């Protein structure tokens, strides 16, 4: 029994889902970097002040990146669930 196209679609869906998971992980890392930079701004001119001057909104509200990470993680779970049920 040949089911080549179905297997190809399943593999493509898995790759896209893994990209969502990668972006969620990157958002978590960025949240840590911006939170740390925000804490270091008060110490004077250092790498934290440079980061926060370049991306002020993320330094002031690093939780926005966590919201994005949670949303991407939910999309990853949904895509994994749909691909498991579908094939």
C-alpha positions, 0 to 999 in steps of 0.5 A: 500500500502506497501512502507517499503523499500522506507521509510527505505531508506529515513530515512537512507538518512536523518540520513546521511544528519544530520551527514553532518550538524553536521560536518558542525556545528563542523567545524564552532565551530572549526573555532571560537576556532582556530581564537580565539587561533590565536589572543591570541598567541601574549599575551604570554603562554596560552591556545592559544599557546598550541592549535596553537602549536598542530595545526599550520595550522588551527591557521594560516588559520582558514578559511579552516574550514569555507570552509569545513563547507560550503561544508558540508552544501551544501552537506546537502542541496543537500541530503535533496533536493534529498530525498525530490524530490525522495520520 
